[in-house]
Structures are given as structure tokens and as C-alpha cells.
Amino acid sequence: MSGYFILAILGLAFILTFQIAKASEYVSVLKGEEKSFKQNNRINAFLMIVFLVLGLAGAWWCNELFYNKTLLAQPAASDHGEKIDFMLILTIAVTGLVFLLTQILLFWFAYKYQFSERRTVYYFPHNNKLELIWTVVPAIFLTLLVGLGLFYWFKITGDAPKDAQIVEITGKQFNWMMRYPGKDNILGRKNYRLTDASNGNALGVDWEDGASHDDIEATEMHLVVGKSVQLVINAQDVIHDVGLVHFRLKMDAVPGIPTTLWFTPLYTTAQMKEITGNKEFVYEISCDQICGSGHYSMRGVIIVETQEEYDAWLASKKPQYLTVKEAATPTPAPADSTAAVSVLNASKPLAQLK
Amino acid sequence: MSSETITLGQAVAEVHSHGSHDAHGHDHHHEESFLSKYIFCTDHKMIGKQFLITGIIWAIIGGLFSVLFRLQLGYPEATFPFLEDLFGKWAAGGRISNEFYYALVTMHGTILVFFVLTAGLSGTFANILIPLQIGARDMASGFLNMLSYWFFFGASVVMFASLFIQTGPASGGWTVYPPLSALGQASEGSKLGMDFWLISMALFIVSSLLGGLNYISTILNLRTKGLSMTRLPLTMWAIFFTAVLGVLSFPVLLSGAVLLLFDRNLGTSFFLSEIVVKGEILPNEGGSAILFQHLFWFLGHPEVYIILLPAMGMVSEILSVNSRKPIFGYLAMVGSMFAICILAFLVWAHHMFVTGLNPFLGAFFVLLTLLIAVPSAIKVFNWITTLWKGNVRFTPGMLFAIGFVSLFISGGLTGIFLGNSTLDIHLHDTYFVVAHFHIVMGVASFFGMFAGVYHWFPKMYSRFLNNTMAYIHFWVTFVGAYLIFWPMHYAGLAGMPRRYTDWSNWQSFNMFADMNRFISTVAMIVFAVQLLFVFNFFYSIFKGRKVTSKNPWGANTLEWTTPITPGHGNWPGDVPEVHRWAYDYGKDGREFIPQTEPIGANESKH
């Protein structure tokens, strides 16, 4: 019922607007087009300046409302993130100045040079000096931004430190799976054709590869504070994206093409709870590339902790190979199917980083 | 005086009174059948109107889709029983289902980018303006031009049909990245709807190519006597560069679409490799999902300029006419459009910084992308200088042109963030991107389109649009656009990912519920005001105030030397000859000097 009511109100508002519009057109014809043109011109010129003032005030107010909800209000949780935050602030400062300058000039000129019978326009088709200035000055600022941006870009995308911890993360509709290389620090070889979630091999690990026997699988990612980590990123079905907002990083997960990303976490989850004043704080992994109907719910969790906490957690986990083997001992059947496809084994250089 | 030329033209027209004066030998005085006049018409003006009205219909549909998904985003807890009445299982219980949400988002993007802002904007104004502003009777090939519209119509029919199939339309985002778009198992929208999408796009591309080739050859070959390239109005330059971009980049998207169709239906593996979907192990190996992104963005990025350049051209023209002052730095304007046109081809991979792209390669794309800011800055400063010491008339067209410049600045500056790969790692696929491209490409181009419609409506229909409704339309849309998209930057700076139906389960993103409700409410108001514009448009075609003089805006360009209602062939007498550039406003104390007026003996040089 209320729906019809709203529709009726909307309809009436429409008719009212139309009638006013129509009437004002008749009035302008009666008053003389010249006169109503001038009146409208004054009103619109005034609104230009009103828009400028209210717009800038509104932008200020918007900033007051939302600044503390953005990540700018909290420190970046990774070393790369700190560089990105600096770059961000610098870019905001440079573009902010240009924004203010150009918007103020635009609306101020529109207001100031509104139509007047007395005004004769200044015939000003071009001026090489002016044009040179506003070609060269932006170019200089952009060179600065590009230069600094690329300097950081190569640092961030460069090689990970030799002692970086390796964690593999694999996306599938709609969750994340982690794998740790175990004591040998080598991830066991994978072959997607071996994928068999019902028999404990959701990642398609090739058990024939001895390096896989101590690999540990998990649903949460545990990282050590202050220790560099290199993520090896995979996807099984469609493209996903490992979004790490607090670390200011992200990298696509592409089926068939492993990608990598490395960083050093700076604060433990517990420290971040204090910094943000949010007791519920948790590092989240968001999927940032549309991946189907459950895209918005593809959430992972990272726990950044001290070395001792991490070691304790790792010790509590059993290698997936052992779990699978124990489950398989009573019925040896699954072993056959593995053997049958092992001919297809493709070696995956990236899976054996180091 | 200009009036002399016009009188002369009329006298010539009278002498030739019937037939034969038309270059086509086509007699436009005889009664045409409904079919040849309105449907299978080869008159560029009618084809332009066909593009425009089809574009308006699509804009209503695409806009309505955004209202629907904004309902979900703004009021995630609420139920709307009327949605279930309308959409059945897609909105069971009055809530938009996830599949439906993604279908709406995908269709909103596809419709607005391609069907409204490509066909509806450049299709419309290229057709209406090219022959009129270069002094030609019609396009180089009227028949190809007609085919261009009908291929677009065919594409529209296929896309519209896809809205009604059982598994729904495509729902993998307007960029349709495989493997999501290639695998029916992965998503409902990747079933039949995706085939429809690809077929529709293929037809659309054919339409664009036919149109584009025609625009290029017409502008190059059919200019009237005296109209050298450097005397062309900036609208013509803009449309020319747009057409070049389209002709060179659309075929690449066609190849991507065809290969994707093969992967979907013929078992090929262009984009597929080592996939396990829903527990099913697929045999495809050796393809590259990233290859599609290269093919897509090789069009997709020029596409942004295909949308934006015609708007820039029209805004330049309208700003100059209504400031009563020449456009500042004409050659720099042409040069910057040329630079944008070239750079548009060299920056596509800035959409792919986080796909695992080689960082060294990425560095070149950063450099080339940020280079675009230089010609863009030149344009902005030149527009502002055009206003300086002018005598500004705030016609509805002028209001939208000024709004365009403001939006172009706001949205352009955020491009400097996203084009810098270091920042893109953080901001990629967040609401910052949504805010950026909606302002600079979506709303700004719409403003260019509105400016064009208000400015050239008198030429199209010999009537004016209602001014009061136009002012309401402008101010509500302008304020509304900023209210909707400005706060989104903050959500982006909080890292909030785009294309999420619901953020309530996220610790990191659940604090923007109020903002989303506000944005949704404003979006609905702005949408309602667009309907007011549509009403004004159709009402004014039949009942608007009549145009009483040939040149209501006091403009210099050739379209205003045609009769108030030009027939097929545009000029009843000879095609006018051009003696000067299009921007002699306020020269030597005269308000305007039409292009048809010969240079006077004592005229000052510029």
C-alpha cells in the first residue's frame, strides 16, 4: 500500500514540476525573453558560486565524517604499506592543490564573467607562454610522482629476502586454503589433476614428491611479526585476488599461473587491537576480483603473532600427508587412482621456490 | 554581414525550387513512406535521432538497474516485496539474490559503457553533427550508416533478450574475465547469458566499425570548400579521433569475444589452464586467463576515450559559443586530443598491475599513463581560460559544459593515483576506482552528452527544451553526482572492495552502512530527475517552444546556416563555403562572425 502511496506522491511531484516549468515558460514569453534570460542568468551565476562554497565546505565535512574510518587513520601493517601510505599522502597533497586551484578558478570565472550588456569580451585565442607554462609545470610534478612511484614499485615487486618464510595460498569459490612448506621449507609439487577434496587432497598435491610429506595445510594464515613472508598465490577455478587491506597489498590469484607477493608484517594482531582501539580487530583477506555469486563472502583471516606463538601453532598441526595416509590405510584403493595419473605430473617451478 | 550570405543562399534555393539541387539527385519534397523516413532511413539526422532515442531507452534500463542494486547496498536488511512481484525467484522474499545482484551490476556496466555512452553518445552526435558542421549533404555512405544503426539495434535486441533467459544475463562484471565467464559451472550468468553477451558485443562491434569508417572518410573527404582541417570545429576533431580509436581497437575486442566463444562452446583452451571447478577437473591446459585481459583492455582503455573525446569536443564548442569568446588555444586543444588518442593505445595494462604482470613492463605503463595527465591538464586550463573575460550565458548546454569541466578535473586527478602502480596495489578494485571512473568517464561523459542534447536540440527538432526543467535537471544531477561519488573515495581509502553485495560480515568494511544508505537515497533522487529530463525531451519534440531563427545561439558553425528544419541534403541551395575558423567570437567588437563570412579587408589577425 505504501508503495502505491509513494508512487502517487512521485507522480504528483512530477506533474507539479511540469506545470511550474510550463508556466515559467509562458511567463518568460510574456515578460519578454530578453528579461527572463537575464534573470535566469543571474540566478545560475549565483548558484555557481553557492555550489563552489557549499561544495568545498561539504568536502571538508565529508572528510571529518569519514577520515577516521579510512586506513589513513591507522598505520600500515607492513613495510611496503608504509611506502604506499607516504606515496598516497604525497599524491593527495599535489592533486589536492590542483583540485582547489582549478575548481575555484572555474566557478569563480563563471560567476565573475556572467553575461552583462556592458561587458566586451577579450578576444584571446591563444598565448604560447601561458600554454607552455601549463604544459611544463604539470609535467614536472608528474615526473616527480612517477619517479617516486616507480622507485617504490620496484622495491615492492622486487625479490623477497632469502630467509623469507613461504606460505602458499590458494583461492577457490569461495574460500582460501593455506599450505606451509614444513621443516624442509620446500612446498611439495602439485598437479591439478590429482585434486580430490573428498580424500584430503583439496590442493592437488602430488604425494609422490617427498617434499610434500611435511607440508601443513590450514584454513587460517599465521605469520610471524617482523619476519618477511613470501606468498605463493594460486587459484583453482576462476581468478581471485588476495586483498590484504591492512598491509595495503593485493595480488591476483590466476588459475594456471602462480603469482607471488612478499612483505614484512610490522604489528601482531594483538598490537593492532591496541593501535586501532578495536577489540574485534582481525587481519582479513578479501577477494578483490569478482569470482561468482559468493564473491562478497570470500573471506580469509591472517593471524600475525610472535615467533613463540607461531612455533606453538605450527607444532600443533599435523602434516596433511600423514592425515591422508592414516585415513587411507584401511582401504588402499585411492592409491591406485593417484598412481594412474602420476604420469601427467607437471613440475611446477614456482611451487618449489628456493 | 552574415545576413547577406544567408539571403543569397535563400535566393539560390528559390531559383532551384524543386529537386535537382541535391547532390544525391534525391528529391526530398515528395512524400516519403513511414518506413523510409523513420525506419530504414539513410539521412544522417534521422539516424542520429535513432541512436539517441535507443540510447535514452538503454540509459533508463541501465540506470534503473543501478537503483535496484543500490537498494540492496543501501538497505541490506530491508525487504521489498514489490521486487519479488516483479522479478520472482531473482528477488525471493523481496531481497535481491546474489546472482541477481551480479547480473544487475554487469548489465549496468555493459549497457552504460557500450550502448549508452558509445552508441548513444558518439553515434548520435557523430551522425547529427558531421555533415552539418563540415558542410556535406550526408555521410560518405548513407547505406553503411543505416547498417551501423541496425547492427546496433540487433546487438540491443540480443542483449535485451538475454535479460529474460532462465539462467539470467551475464554476471561476471562488464569486463567478463575468463575463466569465470568461460565456465558455466562457475556461475549462473556464465551459462547461456554469456553467449548472448558475446554475440551481442560482436554485433555491436560491427556497428561501431561501420559507423567509424564512415565518420573518418566523411570528415576527411567531404569537407566543403575552404574548410581545411585546421578550420574544423573541435567537435569534428574529437569525433574524428574517436572514430580512429574505435576502428583500431574494437577489432581486438572482437577477437577476444570470438576466442572466448570458442573456449565456451568448442572446447578450445585459449584462456583456460589447469582448472578444477566445483570438484570437476577440466582437461584444458596451456591457455592464459591473462591473455583475455590484454585483448579486453586493448579496447577497454581506448574505449574510455571513445566515450570521453566526443564529450570534450562538444564541451569545447559549447563553452566557446556561450562565453562569446574563442576557445583558448585551438591548436593545443587539437594537439592534446591527438596526444590522448595516441597514448590511449599504450596504457591498457594499467588495469592489470596486480595480475602478476612483469613489474618492469608495468613501469612503462605507469609512465605512459601518467603522461596522459599532461594533455588533460592543458585541456582543463584552456577551458578555464576560455571562460576568463568572457560574457557567459548560462544556457542549459553551458551549465552542463561547466559541470563537465568540474567533474573531469575531480575524476581526472584521482586517475593520477590509480595510474601509479605503487598506489594501485592498494587501491585497485576498491571503491576508489568506482568513484574515479564513474566521475570521469560516467558522469562527465553524460554531462557532455546532456550539453550536446540541450545545445543541438533546436537543430534536431526545431524546438527548444523547457528551460526550467533543464535547470532543475542540471543542478540536481550535478550536486547529486558529487554527493554519490565523493564519499565513495573514503570507502576506497578504507580498502572496501567493489562488487560486494554485502559487507556486514567484514570487520574491515562494515562501518559504512550510513554512507551507503545516503548514497542510495541520492541515487534514487538523481534517477528520478533523469526521468524528468526524458519527459522534457519527448514532450518538447512535439510541444516545445518553436525555434524562430536559424541561429538561436549566435554560433559560427555551419549547422546554423541550414534552414530551421533542414531536409535530406541539409542546404536547400549550394553548400556554403567556409572562409575562417569556427571561433571568431568577440573579434573586432563583433559578437560573432560565422564561418561563411569572408575575411574583411581591415580585420585584425590573431
Interface residues (C-beta under 8 A of the other chain):
Chain A: G3 L10 F14 T17 F18 I20 A21 K22 S24 E25 S28 V29 F37 N40 N41 N44 A45 L47 M48 F51 G55 G58 A59 C62 N63 F66 Y67 K69 T70 L71 L72 H80 G81 K83 I84 M87 L88 T91 V94 T95 V98 F99 T102 Q103 L105 L106 F107 F109 A110 Y113 Q114 F115 S116 R119 T120 V121 Y122 Y123 F124 P125 H126 N127 L130 E131 W134 T135 P138 A139 L142 L145 V146 G149 L150 Y152 W153 F154 I156 T157 G158 K172 Q173 Y192 R193 T195 A197 G204 Q236 D237 V238 I239 D241 G243 V245 H246 R248 L249 K250 M251 D252 V254 P255 G256 I257 T259 T260 N278 E280 F281 V282 E284 S286 C287 D288 Q289 I290 C291 G292 S293 G294 H295 Y296 S297 R299
Chain B: F82 S97 N98 E99 Y102 S171 G172 G173 Y177 P179 L180 L183 A186 S187 E188 L272 S273 E274 I275 V276 V277 K278 G279 I281 E285 G287 S288 A289 I290 S323 R324 K325 P326 I327 F328 G329 Y330 L331 A332 V354 T355 G356 P359 G362 A363 V366 L367 L370 L371 A373 V374 A377 I378 V380 F381 N382 W383 I384 T385 L387 W388 K389 G390 N391 V392 R393 F394 L399 I402 V405 S406 I409 S410 L413 T414 I416 F417 N420 S421 T422 L423 I425 H426 H428 D429 T430 N466 N467 T468 M469 Y471 I472 W475 F478 V479 Y482 W486 P487 Y490 A491 L493 A494 G495 P497 R499 Y500 T501 D502 W503 N505 W506 Q507 S508 F509 M511 F512 M515 A528 L531 L532 F535 N536 Y539 R545 Y583 Y585 G586 K587 D588 G589 H606
